[in-house]
Structures are given as C-alpha cells and as structure tokens.
Amino acid sequence: MRFLFRITFWLGLVLVLLPRDKTPESEKLPQIGAADAVQAATAAVSNMSQFCKRQPTACEVGGQAATIIGQRAQDGARKLYQIINDKKEQITNDKKAPDHTGSIGADTTDLAVVATPRDTLTQDDLALEWRGPEIAN
C-alpha cells in the first residue's frame, strides 16, 4: 500500500514539474515555484504516512482488499498461462504426423484415398511427344 502511495507521489511530482507550453489559459493560473511544490508534496506524504495511525480500520480493510486483488491477479495469470499452454499443445498435436499408416485397419476415408487411381492421363495426353528444355551447346 505504501508502495502505491510512493509511486503516485513521484509520478505526480514529475508530471507537475514538466515544462508546459505558454498559452493564454496558463497565464491566468496561479504561479507555483518548484520549492513550493516540493514542500507541499513532502507535507502530503507525511500526512499519508500518519493515515494508518489515525484510521487503523481503513488501513486494515485496504490491506485486505490489496491481498484479495493480488490473489485474483495471480489466479488470472495462472488461468491465462494454462490457456496459452493448452493452445500451444493443441497446435503442436495438430502438426504431428498421424500415428497410423492406413495400410492396416484403414477407415473408409483412408480407403477413398487409396482407391483413387494414380494414372489419370488419357491416351491423347500420352500420345503427345514430350519436349525437354533446349540445352545450348
């Protein structure tokens, strides 16, 4: 919980201190110096560090909520990991060669493949004279 406060603080500080473009709207805003911003941020962090002393039940509930959220995140990551591995195994199994050759105990689908004639050329096709590529000497 303290980590989240620190990250929020430093990220906010960086965003506040980044230079901005001059616009007519920015001229109307109050001007705050970097030292004032750092002093205010330090006071805010000090106030946050005393929060658990002032509100112990809020800190306890917040800690329990953080634990539950962390557990759910772990469960979600575990589930996602299992889904990815299942898909990976399914793809790997689909690419493997079949375990049977089809010659013994062939299914009807295998028989259709085996029964397909190999010589499909007609007599007219066979009668044509074949010419190979011309080879220059």
The first five atom37 places (N, CA, C, CB, O) and aatype in JSON, in Angstrom:
{
  "aatype": [12, 1, 13, 10, 13, 1, 9, 16, 13, 17, 10, 7, 10, 19, 10, 19, 10, 10, 14, 1, 3, 11, 16, 14, 6, 15, 6, 11, 10, 14, 5, 9, 7, 0, 0, 3, 0, 19, 5, 0, 0, 16, 0, 0, 19, 15, 2, 12, 15, 5, 13, 4, 11, 1, 5, 14, 16, 0, 4, 6, 19, 7, 7, 5, 0, 0, 16, 9, 9, 7, 5, 1, 0, 5, 3, 7, 0, 1, 11, 10, 18, 5, 9, 9, 2, 3, 11, 11, 6, 5, 9, 16, 2, 3, 11, 11, 0, 14, 3, 8, 16, 7, 15, 9, 7, 0, 3, 16, 16, 3, 10, 0, 19, 19, 0, 16, 14, 1, 3, 16, 10, 16, 5, 3, 3, 10, 0, 10, 6, 17, 1, 7, 14, 6, 9, 0, 2],
  "atom_mask": [
    [1, 1, 1, 1, 1],
    [1, 1, 1, 1, 1],
    [1, 1, 1, 1, 1],
    [1, 1, 1, 1, 1],
    [1, 1, 1, 1, 1],
    [1, 1, 1, 1, 1],
    [1, 1, 1, 1, 1],
    [1, 1, 1, 1, 1],
    [1, 1, 1, 1, 1],
    [1, 1, 1, 1, 1],
    [1, 1, 1, 1, 1],
    [1, 1, 1, 0, 1],
    [1, 1, 1, 1, 1],
    [1, 1, 1, 1, 1],
    [1, 1, 1, 1, 1],
    [1, 1, 1, 1, 1],
    [1, 1, 1, 1, 1],
    [1, 1, 1, 1, 1],
    [1, 1, 1, 1, 1],
    [1, 1, 1, 1, 1],
    [1, 1, 1, 1, 1],
    [1, 1, 1, 1, 1],
    [1, 1, 1, 1, 1],
    [1, 1, 1, 1, 1],
    [1, 1, 1, 1, 1],
    [1, 1, 1, 1, 1],
    [1, 1, 1, 1, 1],
    [1, 1, 1, 1, 1],
    [1, 1, 1, 1, 1],
    [1, 1, 1, 1, 1],
    [1, 1, 1, 1, 1],
    [1, 1, 1, 1, 1],
    [1, 1, 1, 0, 1],
    [1, 1, 1, 1, 1],
    [1, 1, 1, 1, 1],
    [1, 1, 1, 1, 1],
    [1, 1, 1, 1, 1],
    [1, 1, 1, 1, 1],
    [1, 1, 1, 1, 1],
    [1, 1, 1, 1, 1],
    [1, 1, 1, 1, 1],
    [1, 1, 1, 1, 1],
    [1, 1, 1, 1, 1],
    [1, 1, 1, 1, 1],
    [1, 1, 1, 1, 1],
    [1, 1, 1, 1, 1],
    [1, 1, 1, 1, 1],
    [1, 1, 1, 1, 1],
    [1, 1, 1, 1, 1],
    [1, 1, 1, 1, 1],
    [1, 1, 1, 1, 1],
    [1, 1, 1, 1, 1],
    [1, 1, 1, 1, 1],
    [1, 1, 1, 1, 1],
    [1, 1, 1, 1, 1],
    [1, 1, 1, 1, 1],
    [1, 1, 1, 1, 1],
    [1, 1, 1, 1, 1],
    [1, 1, 1, 1, 1],
    [1, 1, 1, 1, 1],
    [1, 1, 1, 1, 1],
    [1, 1, 1, 0, 1],
    [1, 1, 1, 0, 1],
    [1, 1, 1, 1, 1],
    [1, 1, 1, 1, 1],
    [1, 1, 1, 1, 1],
    [1, 1, 1, 1, 1],
    [1, 1, 1, 1, 1],
    [1, 1, 1, 1, 1],
    [1, 1, 1, 0, 1],
    [1, 1, 1, 1, 1],
    [1, 1, 1, 1, 1],
    [1, 1, 1, 1, 1],
    [1, 1, 1, 1, 1],
    [1, 1, 1, 1, 1],
    [1, 1, 1, 0, 1],
    [1, 1, 1, 1, 1],
    [1, 1, 1, 1, 1],
    [1, 1, 1, 1, 1],
    [1, 1, 1, 1, 1],
    [1, 1, 1, 1, 1],
    [1, 1, 1, 1, 1],
    [1, 1, 1, 1, 1],
    [1, 1, 1, 1, 1],
    [1, 1, 1, 1, 1],
    [1, 1, 1, 1, 1],
    [1, 1, 1, 1, 1],
    [1, 1, 1, 1, 1],
    [1, 1, 1, 1, 1],
    [1, 1, 1, 1, 1],
    [1, 1, 1, 1, 1],
    [1, 1, 1, 1, 1],
    [1, 1, 1, 1, 1],
    [1, 1, 1, 1, 1],
    [1, 1, 1, 1, 1],
    [1, 1, 1, 1, 1],
    [1, 1, 1, 1, 1],
    [1, 1, 1, 1, 1],
    [1, 1, 1, 1, 1],
    [1, 1, 1, 1, 1],
    [1, 1, 1, 1, 1],
    [1, 1, 1, 0, 1],
    [1, 1, 1, 1, 1],
    [1, 1, 1, 1, 1],
    [1, 1, 1, 0, 1],
    [1, 1, 1, 1, 1],
    [1, 1, 1, 1, 1],
    [1, 1, 1, 1, 1],
    [1, 1, 1, 1, 1],
    [1, 1, 1, 1, 1],
    [1, 1, 1, 1, 1],
    [1, 1, 1, 1, 1],
    [1, 1, 1, 1, 1],
    [1, 1, 1, 1, 1],
    [1, 1, 1, 1, 1],
    [1, 1, 1, 1, 1],
    [1, 1, 1, 1, 1],
    [1, 1, 1, 1, 1],
    [1, 1, 1, 1, 1],
    [1, 1, 1, 1, 1],
    [1, 1, 1, 1, 1],
    [1, 1, 1, 1, 1],
    [1, 1, 1, 1, 1],
    [1, 1, 1, 1, 1],
    [1, 1, 1, 1, 1],
    [1, 1, 1, 1, 1],
    [1, 1, 1, 1, 1],
    [1, 1, 1, 1, 1],
    [1, 1, 1, 1, 1],
    [1, 1, 1, 1, 1],
    [1, 1, 1, 1, 1],
    [1, 1, 1, 0, 1],
    [1, 1, 1, 1, 1],
    [1, 1, 1, 1, 1],
    [1, 1, 1, 1, 1],
    [1, 1, 1, 1, 1],
    [1, 1, 1, 1, 1]
  ],
  "atom_positions": [
    [[0.82, -1.17, 0.0], [0.0, 0.0, 0.0], [0.88, 1.26, 0.0], [-0.94, -0.02, 1.21], [0.62, 2.23, -0.72]],
    [[1.9, 1.22, 0.81], [2.82, 2.35, 0.88], [3.53, 2.53, -0.47], [3.86, 2.14, 2.02], [3.8, 3.66, -0.88]],
    [[3.81, 1.42, -1.15], [4.45, 1.47, -2.46], [3.59, 2.25, -3.45], [4.72, 0.05, -2.99], [4.1, 3.08, -4.2]],
    [[2.29, 1.99, -3.44], [1.39, 2.7, -4.36], [1.37, 4.19, -4.07], [-0.04, 2.13, -4.25], [1.34, 5.0, -4.99]],
    [[1.39, 4.56, -2.79], [1.44, 5.97, -2.45], [2.72, 6.62, -2.96], [1.32, 6.16, -0.94], [2.7, 7.73, -3.49]],
    [[3.83, 5.92, -2.79], [5.11, 6.48, -3.25], [5.12, 6.66, -4.76], [6.28, 5.58, -2.82], [5.54, 7.69, -5.27]],
    [[4.66, 5.64, -5.47], [4.63, 5.73, -6.94], [3.73, 6.89, -7.37], [4.13, 4.4, -7.57], [4.1, 7.67, -8.25]],
    [[2.56, 7.0, -6.77], [1.64, 8.08, -7.11], [2.28, 9.44, -6.83], [0.33, 7.94, -6.33], [2.17, 10.36, -7.64]],
    [[2.93, 9.55, -5.71], [3.58, 10.81, -5.35], [4.64, 11.2, -6.36], [4.2, 10.71, -3.95], [4.63, 12.32, -6.88]],
    [[5.56, 10.29, -6.65], [6.67, 10.62, -7.55], [6.19, 10.85, -8.97], [7.71, 9.52, -7.53], [6.7, 11.74, -9.66]],
    [[5.23, 10.09, -9.42], [4.7, 10.3, -10.75], [4.0, 11.66, -10.83], [3.72, 9.17, -11.14], [4.17, 12.4, -11.81]],
    [[3.22, 11.99, -9.8], [2.58, 13.3, -9.78], [3.58, 14.42, -9.75], [0.0, 0.0, 0.0], [3.4, 15.45, -10.41]],
    [[4.65, 14.24, -8.98], [5.69, 15.27, -8.9], [6.36, 15.48, -10.26], [6.74, 14.89, -7.85], [6.59, 16.62, -10.67]],
    [[6.66, 14.4, -10.94], [7.28, 14.51, -12.26], [6.34, 15.23, -13.23], [7.64, 13.11, -12.81], [6.77, 16.09, -14.0]],
    [[5.06, 14.87, -13.2], [4.11, 15.5, -14.11], [3.94, 16.99, -13.81], [2.75, 14.79, -14.03], [3.76, 17.79, -14.73]],
    [[3.99, 17.35, -12.54], [3.86, 18.76, -12.17], [5.07, 19.55, -12.63], [3.68, 18.91, -10.65], [4.93, 20.69, -13.07]],
    [[6.25, 18.98, -12.53], [7.47, 19.72, -12.83], [7.84, 19.74, -14.31], [8.6, 19.13, -12.07], [8.78, 20.43, -14.7]],
    [[7.12, 18.99, -15.14], [7.42, 19.02, -16.58], [7.11, 20.41, -17.13], [6.6, 17.94, -17.34], [6.12, 21.03, -16.74]],
    [[7.95, 20.91, -18.05], [7.67, 22.23, -18.63], [6.42, 22.18, -19.51], [8.89, 22.72, -19.45], [6.13, 21.17, -20.15]],
    [[5.69, 23.29, -19.51], [4.47, 23.39, -20.31], [4.6, 24.49, -21.33], [3.25, 23.63, -19.41], [5.43, 25.39, -21.21]],
    [[3.75, 24.41, -22.35], [3.69, 25.46, -23.36], [2.98, 26.68, -22.79], [2.98, 24.97, -24.64], [2.08, 26.55, -21.96]],
    [[3.38, 27.86, -23.22], [2.72, 29.1, -22.79], [1.45, 29.28, -23.6], [3.67, 30.33, -22.97], [1.49, 29.35, -24.83]],
    [[0.32, 29.35, -22.92], [-0.97, 29.59, -23.55], [-1.67, 30.69, -22.76], [-1.84, 28.28, -23.61], [-1.29, 30.96, -21.62]],
    [[-2.69, 31.33, -23.34], [-3.42, 32.37, -22.58], [-4.06, 31.81, -21.31], [-4.5, 32.99, -23.47], [-4.16, 32.52, -20.3]],
    [[-4.5, 30.55, -21.35], [-5.12, 29.95, -20.16], [-4.08, 29.73, -19.05], [-5.8, 28.62, -20.52], [-4.39, 29.88, -17.87]],
    [[-2.85, 29.37, -19.43], [-1.82, 29.12, -18.42], [-1.36, 30.4, -17.74], [-0.63, 28.42, -19.04], [-0.86, 30.36, -16.62]],
    [[-1.53, 31.55, -18.39], [-1.16, 32.83, -17.78], [-2.1, 33.18, -16.63], [-1.18, 33.96, -18.84], [-1.7, 33.87, -15.69]],
    [[-3.35, 32.7, -16.69], [-4.34, 33.02, -15.67], [-4.18, 32.14, -14.43], [-5.73, 32.87, -16.23], [-4.69, 32.5, -13.36]],
    [[-3.49, 31.01, -14.54], [-3.32, 30.1, -13.41], [-2.35, 30.68, -12.4], [-2.83, 28.74, -13.89], [-1.44, 31.43, -12.76]],
    [[-2.52, 30.33, -11.11], [-1.56, 30.82, -10.12], [-0.19, 30.21, -10.37], [-2.03, 30.5, -8.69], [-0.07, 29.05, -10.76]],
    [[0.85, 31.0, -10.13], [2.22, 30.55, -10.37], [2.78, 29.95, -9.08], [3.11, 31.72, -10.86], [2.81, 30.6, -8.04]],
    [[3.23, 28.68, -9.16], [3.8, 27.98, -8.01], [5.22, 27.59, -8.37], [2.94, 26.72, -7.62], [5.46, 27.02, -9.44]],
    [[6.14, 27.87, -7.5], [7.53, 27.53, -7.74], [7.8, 26.07, -7.41], [0.0, 0.0, 0.0], [7.0, 25.41, -6.74]],
    [[8.93, 25.55, -7.87], [9.31, 24.16, -7.64], [9.51, 23.89, -6.15], [10.59, 23.81, -8.41], [9.15, 22.82, -5.66]],
    [[10.07, 24.85, -5.43], [10.3, 24.67, -3.99], [8.98, 24.56, -3.24], [11.14, 25.83, -3.42], [8.84, 23.75, -2.32]],
    [[8.0, 25.37, -3.64], [6.68, 25.29, -3.01], [6.02, 23.94, -3.29], [5.79, 26.42, -3.5], [5.38, 23.36, -2.41]],
    [[6.18, 23.45, -4.51], [5.59, 22.16, -4.87], [6.22, 21.03, -4.08], [5.74, 21.91, -6.38], [5.53, 20.11, -3.63]],
    [[7.55, 21.08, -3.92], [8.24, 20.04, -3.16], [7.82, 20.08, -1.69], [9.76, 20.2, -3.29], [7.61, 19.03, -1.07]],
    [[7.7, 21.26, -1.15], [7.29, 21.4, 0.25], [5.87, 20.87, 0.45], [7.38, 22.88, 0.69], [5.61, 20.18, 1.44]],
    [[4.97, 21.19, -0.45], [3.59, 20.69, -0.35], [3.55, 19.17, -0.5], [2.69, 21.35, -1.41], [2.8, 18.5, 0.21]],
    [[4.34, 18.64, -1.41], [4.37, 17.19, -1.61], [4.92, 16.48, -0.39], [5.19, 16.83, -2.85], [4.43, 15.42, -0.01]],
    [[5.94, 17.05, 0.23], [6.51, 16.46, 1.44], [5.48, 16.44, 2.56], [7.77, 17.23, 1.88], [5.38, 15.45, 3.3]],
    [[4.73, 17.52, 2.69], [3.69, 17.58, 3.71], [2.6, 16.54, 3.43], [3.07, 19.0, 3.78], [2.09, 15.9, 4.35]],
    [[2.26, 16.36, 2.16], [1.23, 15.37, 1.81], [1.7, 13.96, 2.13], [0.87, 15.47, 0.32], [0.92, 13.15, 2.63]],
    [[2.96, 13.64, 1.85], [3.5, 12.32, 2.15], [3.54, 12.1, 3.66], [4.91, 12.15, 1.54], [3.22, 11.01, 4.14]],
    [[3.91, 13.1, 4.38], [3.93, 12.99, 5.84], [2.52, 12.74, 6.37], [4.52, 14.26, 6.47], [2.33, 11.92, 7.27]],
    [[1.56, 13.42, 5.82], [0.17, 13.22, 6.22], [-0.3, 11.81, 5.88], [-0.74, 14.26, 5.53], [-1.0, 11.19, 6.68]],
    [[0.08, 11.29, 4.71], [-0.32, 9.93, 4.33], [0.32, 8.89, 5.22], [0.05, 9.66, 2.87], [-0.3, 7.87, 5.53]],
    [[1.54, 9.13, 5.64], [2.21, 8.14, 6.49], [1.54, 8.06, 7.86], [3.7, 8.5, 6.64], [1.63, 7.02, 8.52]],
    [[0.87, 9.12, 8.3], [0.15, 9.12, 9.57], [-1.29, 8.62, 9.43], [0.14, 10.53, 10.16], [-1.99, 8.48, 10.43]],
    [[-1.72, 8.35, 8.22], [-3.11, 7.95, 7.97], [-3.46, 6.67, 8.71], [-3.35, 7.77, 6.47], [-4.53, 6.59, 9.31]],
    [[-2.6, 5.68, 8.68], [-2.9, 4.4, 9.32], [-2.97, 4.53, 10.84], [-1.84, 3.37, 8.94], [-3.65, 3.74, 11.5]],
    [[-2.26, 5.5, 11.39], [-2.37, 5.73, 12.83], [-3.71, 6.35, 13.19], [-1.22, 6.62, 13.32], [-4.29, 6.06, 14.24]],
    [[-4.19, 7.23, 12.3], [-5.47, 7.89, 12.56], [-6.66, 7.0, 12.23], [-5.56, 9.17, 11.76], [-7.67, 7.03, 12.94]],
    [[-6.55, 6.2, 11.17], [-7.65, 5.36, 10.71], [-7.19, 3.91, 10.57], [-8.2, 5.88, 9.36], [-7.01, 3.44, 9.45]],
    [[-7.0, 3.18, 11.67], [-6.48, 1.82, 11.58], [-7.43, 0.86, 10.87], [-6.19, 1.3, 12.96], [-6.98, -0.06, 10.19]],
    [[-8.74, 1.05, 11.01], [-9.69, 0.13, 10.33], [-9.63, 0.33, 8.82], [-11.13, 0.36, 10.83], [-9.71, -0.65, 8.08]],
    [[-9.48, 1.56, 8.36], [-9.39, 1.82, 6.93], [-8.14, 1.17, 6.35], [-9.38, 3.33, 6.64], [-8.17, 0.61, 5.25]],
    [[-7.03, 1.24, 7.1], [-5.79, 0.61, 6.62], [-5.92, -0.9, 6.61], [-4.6, 1.03, 7.5], [-5.41, -1.56, 5.7]],
    [[-6.59, -1.46, 7.61], [-6.77, -2.91, 7.67], [-7.62, -3.41, 6.5], [-7.42, -3.31, 9.0], [-7.29, -4.39, 5.85]],
    [[-8.73, -2.71, 6.26], [-9.6, -3.09, 5.14], [-8.86, -2.9, 3.82], [-10.91, -2.26, 5.15], [-8.98, -3.74, 2.92]],
    [[-8.1, -1.81, 3.7], [-7.33, -1.58, 2.47], [-6.29, -2.66, 2.24], [0.0, 0.0, 0.0], [-6.07, -3.09, 1.11]],
    [[-5.65, -3.11, 3.32], [-4.67, -4.19, 3.2], [-5.32, -5.5, 2.78], [0.0, 0.0, 0.0], [-4.78, -6.24, 1.96]],
    [[-6.5, -5.78, 3.34], [-7.22, -7.0, 2.95], [-7.65, -6.92, 1.49], [-8.45, -7.22, 3.86], [-7.57, -7.9, 0.76]],
    [[-8.12, -5.74, 1.08], [-8.53, -5.56, -0.32], [-7.33, -5.75, -1.25], [-9.15, -4.17, -0.54], [-7.45, -6.37, -2.31]],
    [[-6.17, -5.21, -0.86], [-4.97, -5.39, -1.68], [-4.58, -6.85, -1.78], [-3.81, -4.57, -1.12], [-4.15, -7.31, -2.83]],
    [[-4.74, -7.6, -0.67], [-4.43, -9.04, -0.68], [-5.37, -9.78, -1.62], [-4.53, -9.62, 0.74], [-4.94, -10.64, -2.4]],
    [[-6.65, -9.46, -1.55], [-7.64, -10.12, -2.43], [-7.36, -9.81, -3.89], [-9.09, -9.69, -2.06], [-7.4, -10.69, -4.74]],
    [[-7.08, -8.54, -4.17], [-6.79, -8.15, -5.56], [-5.53, -8.85, -6.06], [-6.62, -6.62, -5.67], [-5.49, -9.3, -7.2]],
    [[-4.51, -8.95, -5.21], [-3.29, -9.66, -5.6], [-3.55, -11.14, -5.87], [0.0, 0.0, 0.0], [-3.02, -11.7, -6.82]],
    [[-4.38, -11.77, -5.02], [-4.71, -13.18, -5.22], [-5.48, -13.38, -6.52], [-5.53, -13.71, -4.04], [-5.22, -14.34, -7.26]],
    [[-6.42, -12.49, -6.8], [-7.18, -12.59, -8.05], [-6.27, -12.39, -9.26], [-8.33, -11.56, -8.07], [-6.44, -13.06, -10.29]],
    [[-5.33, -11.48, -9.14], [-4.39, -11.26, -10.24], [-3.54, -12.52, -10.47], [-3.47, -10.05, -9.95], [-3.29, -12.89, -11.62]],
    [[-3.1, -13.17, -9.4], [-2.34, -14.42, -9.54], [-3.18, -15.51, -10.18], [-1.81, -14.89, -8.18], [-2.72, -16.23, -11.06]],
    [[-4.44, -15.64, -9.73], [-5.33, -16.65, -10.31], [-5.58, -16.38, -11.79], [-6.66, -16.68, -9.55], [-5.59, -17.3, -12.61]],
    [[-5.78, -15.11, -12.13], [-5.99, -14.76, -13.53], [-4.77, -15.05, -14.38], [0.0, 0.0, 0.0], [-4.89, -15.55, -15.5]],
    [[-3.58, -14.76, -13.85], [-2.35, -15.04, -14.59], [-2.16, -16.54, -14.76], [-1.13, -14.42, -13.87], [-1.74, -17.0, -15.82]],
    [[-2.47, -17.31, -13.72], [-2.36, -18.76, -13.8], [-3.33, -19.32, -14.85], [-2.65, -19.4, -12.41], [-2.96, -20.2, -15.63]],
    [[-4.56, -18.8, -14.87], [-5.56, -19.25, -15.85], [-5.11, -18.9, -17.27], [-6.95, -18.6, -15.55], [-5.22, -19.72, -18.18]],
    [[-4.59, -17.7, -17.45], [-4.1, -17.29, -18.77], [-2.94, -18.16, -19.21], [-3.66, -15.82, -18.75], [-2.85, -18.54, -20.38]],
    [[-2.04, -18.5, -18.28], [-0.91, -19.37, -18.59], [-1.4, -20.75, -19.03], [0.02, -19.5, -17.37], [-0.86, -21.32, -19.98]],
    [[-2.41, -21.29, -18.34], [-2.95, -22.6, -18.71], [-3.61, -22.54, -20.09], [-3.97, -23.08, -17.67], [-3.46, -23.47, -20.88]],
    [[-4.34, -21.47, -20.38], [-4.99, -21.34, -21.69], [-3.94, -21.3, -22.79], [-5.87, -20.08, -21.74], [-4.08, -21.95, -23.82]],
    [[-2.88, -20.52, -22.57], [-1.82, -20.42, -23.58], [-1.15, -21.77, -23.78], [-0.78, -19.36, -23.17], [-0.9, -22.16, -24.92]],
    [[-0.85, -22.48, -22.7], [-0.21, -23.8, -22.82], [-1.13, -24.8, -23.51], [0.19, -24.32, -21.45], [-0.66, -25.6, -24.32]],
    [[-2.44, -24.77, -23.21], [-3.38, -25.68, -23.86], [-3.42, -25.42, -25.36], [-4.78, -25.54, -23.25], [-3.42, -26.36, -26.16]],
    [[-3.46, -24.15, -25.75], [-3.47, -23.81, -27.17], [-2.17, -24.24, -27.84], [-3.68, -22.29, -27.37], [-2.18, -24.75, -28.96]],
    [[-1.05, -24.04, -27.14], [0.25, -24.42, -27.68], [0.31, -25.94, -27.91], [1.39, -23.97, -26.74], [0.78, -26.4, -28.95]],
    [[-0.18, -26.71, -26.92], [-0.2, -28.17, -27.06], [-1.12, -28.6, -28.19], [-0.63, -28.82, -25.75], [-0.81, -29.54, -28.92]],
    [[-2.26, -27.93, -28.32], [-3.2, -28.27, -29.38], [-2.58, -28.02, -30.75], [-4.5, -27.46, -29.22], [-2.73, -28.82, -31.67]],
    [[-1.89, -26.9, -30.89], [-1.23, -26.59, -32.17], [-0.13, -27.6, -32.45], [-0.66, -25.15, -32.16], [0.02, -28.06, -33.58]],
    [[0.65, -27.96, -31.43], [1.73, -28.93, -31.59], [1.17, -30.29, -31.98], [2.56, -29.04, -30.3], [1.73, -30.95, -32.86]],
    [[0.09, -30.72, -31.35], [-0.51, -32.01, -31.67], [-1.11, -32.03, -33.07], [-1.57, -32.36, -30.65], [-1.08, -33.07, -33.73]],
    [[-1.65, -30.9, -33.52], [-2.22, -30.84, -34.87], [-1.13, -30.97, -35.94], [-2.99, -29.54, -35.05], [-1.41, -31.47, -37.03]],
    [[0.08, -30.53, -35.64], [1.16, -30.57, -36.62], [1.86, -31.92, -36.68], [2.17, -29.51, -36.31], [2.59, -32.2, -37.63]],
    [[1.65, -32.77, -35.67], [2.31, -34.08, -35.65], [1.74, -34.98, -36.74], [2.15, -34.74, -34.28], [0.58, -34.86, -37.13]],
    [[2.58, -35.89, -37.22], [2.14, -36.86, -38.21], [1.18, -37.85, -37.57], [3.35, -37.6, -38.84], [1.3, -38.13, -36.37]],
    [[0.24, -38.39, -38.33], [-0.68, -39.37, -37.75], [0.08, -40.62, -37.29], [-1.76, -39.75, -38.77], [1.13, -40.96, -37.83]],
    [[-0.47, -41.3, -36.3], [0.17, -42.47, -35.73], [-0.01, -43.72, -36.57], [-0.36, -42.72, -34.34], [0.67, -44.71, -36.34]],
    [[-0.9, -43.71, -37.53], [-1.15, -44.91, -38.33], [-0.77, -44.65, -39.79], [-2.63, -45.34, -38.22], [-0.74, -43.51, -40.25]],
    [[-0.5, -45.75, -40.51], [-0.1, -45.63, -41.91], [-1.28, -45.81, -42.85], [0.96, -46.65, -42.23], [-1.19, -45.44, -44.02]],
    [[-2.36, -46.36, -42.38], [-3.53, -46.55, -43.22], [-3.53, -47.87, -43.94], [0.0, 0.0, 0.0], [-4.53, -48.2, -44.59]],
    [[-2.46, -48.66, -43.88], [-2.43, -49.92, -44.6], [-3.13, -51.04, -43.82], [-0.99, -50.32, -44.89], [-3.65, -51.98, -44.42]],
    [[-3.14, -50.94, -42.51], [-3.79, -51.96, -41.7], [-4.94, -51.3, -40.95], [-2.78, -52.64, -40.72], [-4.74, -50.3, -40.26]],
    [[-6.14, -51.87, -41.08], [-7.3, -51.34, -40.38], [-7.65, -49.94, -40.83], [0.0, 0.0, 0.0], [-7.94, -49.07, -40.01]],
    [[-7.65, -49.71, -42.13], [-7.91, -48.38, -42.65], [-9.38, -48.03, -42.52], [-7.48, -48.29, -44.12], [-10.25, -48.89, -42.62]],
    [[-9.66, -46.75, -42.29], [-11.03, -46.25, -42.23], [-11.56, -46.11, -43.65], [-11.11, -44.9, -41.48], [-10.82, -46.3, -44.62]],
    [[-12.85, -45.77, -43.77], [-13.43, -45.57, -45.09], [-12.83, -44.33, -45.75], [-14.96, -45.43, -44.99], [-12.71, -44.3, -46.98]],
    [[-12.45, -43.33, -44.98], [-11.83, -42.15, -45.57], [-10.46, -42.5, -46.13], [-11.72, -41.02, -44.53], [-10.06, -41.97, -47.16]],
    [[-9.73, -43.39, -45.45], [-8.44, -43.82, -45.95], [-8.6, -44.65, -47.22], [-7.69, -44.63, -44.88], [-7.77, -44.57, -48.12]],
    [[-9.66, -45.46, -47.31], [-9.9, -46.26, -48.49], [-10.19, -45.39, -49.7], [-11.05, -47.22, -48.26], [-9.79, -45.73, -50.82]],
    [[-10.86, -44.28, -49.51], [-11.14, -43.38, -50.62], [-9.85, -42.81, -51.17], [-12.08, -42.24, -50.18], [-9.73, -42.63, -52.38]],
    [[-8.9, -42.54, -50.33], [-7.62, -42.02, -50.79], [-6.84, -43.11, -51.51], [-6.8, -41.46, -49.61], [-6.23, -42.86, -52.55]],
    [[-6.85, -44.33, -50.96], [-6.13, -45.44, -51.56], [-6.76, -45.84, -52.89], [-6.09, -46.64, -50.61], [-6.04, -46.22, -53.82]],
    [[-8.08, -45.78, -53.01], [-8.78, -46.22, -54.21], [-8.71, -45.22, -55.35], [-10.21, -46.5, -53.89], [-9.12, -45.54, -56.46]],
    [[-8.2, -44.03, -55.12], [-8.09, -43.03, -56.18], [-7.05, -43.5, -57.18], [-7.73, -41.64, -55.6], [-5.92, -43.81, -56.8]],
    [[-7.4, -43.55, -58.46], [-6.43, -44.01, -59.47], [-5.28, -43.01, -59.61], [-7.12, -44.22, -60.85], [-5.46, -41.8, -59.51]],
    [[-4.1, -43.58, -59.83], [-2.93, -42.73, -59.97], [-2.71, -42.3, -61.42], [-1.69, -43.47, -59.45], [-2.27, -41.17, -61.66]],
    [[-3.01, -43.14, -62.38], [-2.8, -42.8, -63.79], [-4.04, -42.11, -64.32], [-2.47, -44.07, -64.63], [-5.01, -42.77, -64.68]],
    [[-4.01, -40.8, -64.37], [-5.18, -40.05, -64.82], [-5.0, -39.47, -66.22], [-5.49, -38.93, -63.85], [-5.88, -38.78, -66.72]],
    [[-3.86, -39.76, -66.86], [-3.64, -39.25, -68.21], [-4.46, -40.06, -69.21], [-2.14, -39.3, -68.58], [-4.57, -41.28, -69.09]],
    [[-5.02, -39.37, -70.18], [-5.78, -40.06, -71.24], [-4.79, -40.5, -72.31], [-6.89, -39.13, -71.85], [-3.61, -40.14, -72.29]],
    [[-5.3, -41.28, -73.26], [-4.46, -41.74, -74.37], [-3.97, -40.58, -75.22], [-5.23, -42.74, -75.24], [-2.85, -40.61, -75.74]],
    [[-4.81, -39.55, -75.38], [-4.4, -38.36, -76.14], [-3.24, -37.65, -75.44], [-5.59, -37.39, -76.3], [-2.32, -37.15, -76.1]],
    [[-3.29, -37.61, -74.11], [-2.2, -36.98, -73.36], [-0.91, -37.78, -73.53], [-2.56, -36.87, -71.87], [0.17, -37.2, -73.66]],
    [[-1.02, -39.09, -73.52], [0.16, -39.94, -73.65], [0.73, -39.9, -75.06], [-0.18, -41.37, -73.28], [1.93, -40.13, -75.24]],
    [[-0.08, -39.61, -76.05], [0.38, -39.62, -77.44], [1.23, -38.4, -77.77], [-0.81, -39.68, -78.38], [2.02, -38.46, -78.72]],
    [[1.11, -37.35, -77.06], [1.9, -36.15, -77.36], [3.37, -36.41, -77.1], [1.41, -34.95, -76.51], [3.74, -37.09, -76.14]],
    [[4.18, -35.86, -77.97], [5.62, -36.03, -77.82], [6.13, -35.02, -76.8], [6.34, -35.85, -79.19], [5.79, -33.84, -76.84]],
    [[6.93, -35.5, -75.9], [7.46, -34.64, -74.87], [8.72, -33.96, -75.36], [7.74, -35.42, -73.59], [9.58, -34.58, -75.98]],
    [[8.79, -32.66, -75.06], [9.98, -31.92, -75.43], [10.59, -31.35, -74.17], [9.65, -30.8, -76.46], [9.94, -30.61, -73.42]],
    [[11.82, -31.69, -73.94], [12.52, -31.18, -72.78], [13.06, -29.79, -73.04], [0.0, 0.0, 0.0], [12.89, -29.26, -74.14]],
    [[13.68, -29.21, -72.07], [14.24, -27.86, -72.27], [15.39, -27.9, -73.26], [14.71, -27.28, -70.93], [16.16, -28.85, -73.3]],
    [[15.48, -26.86, -74.05], [16.56, -26.74, -75.04], [17.86, -26.47, -74.3], [16.26, -25.61, -76.07], [17.92, -25.56, -73.47]],
    [[18.88, -27.24, -74.59], [20.18, -27.07, -73.97], [21.12, -26.51, -75.02], [20.71, -28.41, -73.37], [21.33, -27.1, -76.08]],
    [[21.68, -25.34, -74.7], [22.62, -24.72, -75.64], [23.97, -25.36, -75.48], [22.71, -23.17, -75.43], [24.45, -25.58, -74.37]],
    [[24.58, -25.67, -76.64], [25.92, -26.29, -76.61], [26.98, -25.28, -76.68], [26.09, -27.27, -77.74], [28.16, -25.62, -76.67]]
  ]
}
